[in-house]
Amino acid sequence: MNGKVTTQELWGKLFKARDVEDYLNSDNDSQFPVFCQYISSLCAAKGENEESVIKRGHIESSYGHRLFKGTRNPSRDTVLQLAFGLELDSDGAQQLLKIARVTALHPRVKRDAVIAHCLYHHRNFLETQNILYENNLPMIGGQRNE
């Protein structure tokens, strides 16, 4: 076994716990790295610097650097911007969303389906924004075609 605990196993631990505090105080989150360390390690593995990732993801520079330092927690959309900045595929983006502890992309949600499709097909951030705009879906960062 790879040492990772499945969601089903976590449900089992939760429901078998004497009370919810016992579950909350257990070490169920230890498999998740700290978000800022994770994105920094992705940069290092890709031979990238923070600034190029921040620019490709169209993230405001000072805010982006605070994400890498761990002094800011990203919103779901900012995590998606980082996924584009890091040039992740859809699986990599799902992992990034999971580590950030925000909602994963879901194929039944039209906006999520567009984003996942674009990630899978290695579209860049601006191409994805255009496709969202053309389909009258909220753009990443909250802008919407009205």
C-alpha positions as CSV (number, residue, x, y, z in Angstrom):
1,M,0.0,0.0,0.0
2,N,1.2,3.5,-0.7
3,G,0.6,4.9,2.8
4,K,-2.2,7.2,1.7
5,V,-5.6,7.0,3.5
6,T,-8.6,6.8,1.3
7,T,-11.6,9.0,1.7
8,Q,-13.6,5.9,2.6
9,E,-11.1,5.0,5.4
10,L,-11.4,8.6,6.7
11,W,-15.2,8.3,6.8
12,G,-14.8,5.1,8.8
13,K,-12.4,6.8,11.3
14,L,-14.8,9.6,11.7
15,F,-17.8,7.5,12.3
16,K,-15.9,5.1,14.7
17,A,-14.5,8.0,16.7
18,R,-15.9,8.3,20.3
19,D,-16.7,12.0,19.5
20,V,-15.9,14.4,16.8
21,E,-13.1,16.1,18.8
22,D,-11.2,12.8,18.9
23,Y,-11.4,12.7,15.1
24,L,-10.4,16.3,14.7
25,N,-7.5,15.9,17.0
26,S,-6.2,12.8,15.2
27,D,-3.5,13.2,12.5
28,N,-5.7,12.8,9.5
29,D,-4.3,15.8,7.6
30,S,-0.6,14.7,7.9
31,Q,-0.7,13.4,4.3
32,F,-1.2,16.9,2.9
33,P,1.9,19.1,2.5
34,V,1.8,22.7,3.4
35,F,0.4,24.6,0.4
36,C,3.3,27.1,0.0
37,Q,5.9,24.3,0.3
38,Y,4.0,22.3,-2.3
39,I,3.9,25.0,-4.9
40,S,7.5,25.9,-4.2
41,S,8.5,22.2,-4.7
42,L,6.5,22.1,-8.0
43,C,8.4,25.2,-9.2
44,A,11.7,23.6,-8.3
45,A,10.8,20.3,-10.0
46,K,9.9,22.2,-13.2
47,G,13.0,24.4,-13.0
48,E,10.7,27.5,-12.8
49,N,10.9,30.6,-10.7
50,E,8.0,32.0,-8.8
51,E,7.7,35.1,-10.9
52,S,7.2,33.3,-14.2
53,V,4.5,31.1,-12.6
54,I,2.8,34.2,-11.1
55,K,2.9,36.0,-14.5
56,R,1.6,32.9,-16.5
57,G,-1.3,32.6,-14.0
58,H,-2.1,36.3,-14.2
59,I,-1.8,36.8,-10.4
60,E,-0.9,40.2,-9.0
61,S,2.8,40.0,-8.2
62,S,3.0,40.9,-4.5
63,Y,0.0,38.7,-3.7
64,G,1.6,35.8,-5.6
65,H,4.8,36.1,-3.7
66,R,2.8,36.0,-0.4
67,L,1.2,32.8,-1.6
68,F,4.7,31.3,-2.1
69,K,5.8,32.5,1.3
70,G,2.7,31.1,3.0
71,T,1.5,34.5,4.4
72,R,-1.7,34.3,2.3
73,N,-4.2,31.5,1.7
74,P,-5.5,31.2,-1.9
75,S,-9.1,31.2,-3.0
76,R,-10.2,28.4,-5.3
77,D,-9.8,30.7,-8.3
78,T,-6.3,31.7,-7.2
79,V,-5.4,28.0,-6.9
80,L,-6.7,27.5,-10.5
81,Q,-4.6,30.5,-11.6
82,L,-1.6,28.8,-10.0
83,A,-2.4,25.6,-11.9
84,F,-2.3,27.5,-15.2
85,G,0.9,29.3,-14.1
86,L,2.5,26.0,-13.2
87,E,1.2,24.6,-16.5
88,L,-0.4,21.6,-14.7
89,D,-2.7,19.2,-16.4
90,S,-6.2,18.5,-15.0
91,D,-4.9,15.8,-12.6
92,G,-2.2,18.1,-11.3
93,A,-4.8,20.9,-10.8
94,Q,-7.1,18.5,-8.9
95,Q,-4.2,17.6,-6.6
96,L,-3.3,21.3,-6.2
97,L,-7.0,22.1,-5.3
98,K,-7.0,19.2,-2.8
99,I,-3.8,20.4,-1.1
100,A,-5.2,23.9,-0.9
101,R,-8.3,22.3,0.7
102,V,-10.7,23.8,-1.7
103,T,-13.4,22.2,-3.9
104,A,-12.2,20.0,-6.7
105,L,-13.3,20.5,-10.3
106,H,-16.4,18.6,-11.2
107,P,-17.5,17.7,-14.7
108,R,-21.2,18.4,-14.0
109,V,-20.4,22.0,-13.3
110,K,-20.2,23.8,-16.7
111,R,-17.5,26.2,-15.6
112,D,-15.4,23.5,-14.0
113,A,-15.8,21.3,-17.1
114,V,-14.4,24.1,-19.3
115,I,-11.5,24.7,-17.0
116,A,-10.7,21.0,-16.7
117,H,-10.9,20.5,-20.4
118,C,-8.6,23.4,-21.0
119,L,-6.1,22.1,-18.5
120,Y,-6.2,18.7,-20.0
121,H,-5.6,20.1,-23.5
122,H,-2.8,22.4,-22.2
123,R,-4.6,25.7,-23.0
124,N,-3.1,28.7,-21.3
125,F,-4.9,31.0,-18.8
126,L,-6.0,33.6,-21.4
127,E,-7.3,31.0,-23.8
128,T,-9.3,29.5,-20.9
129,Q,-10.7,32.9,-19.9
130,N,-11.8,33.5,-23.5
131,I,-13.6,30.1,-23.7
132,L,-15.4,30.9,-20.4
133,Y,-16.3,34.3,-21.6
134,E,-17.6,32.9,-24.9
135,N,-19.8,30.5,-23.0
136,N,-21.1,33.2,-20.7
137,L,-19.5,31.5,-17.7
138,P,-17.8,33.2,-14.7
139,M,-14.2,33.8,-15.6
140,I,-11.4,32.8,-13.3
141,G,-11.1,35.7,-10.8
142,G,-14.8,36.5,-10.8
143,Q,-15.4,38.4,-14.0
144,R,-18.4,37.4,-16.0
145,N,-19.7,38.1,-19.5
146,E,-23.0,40.0,-19.0
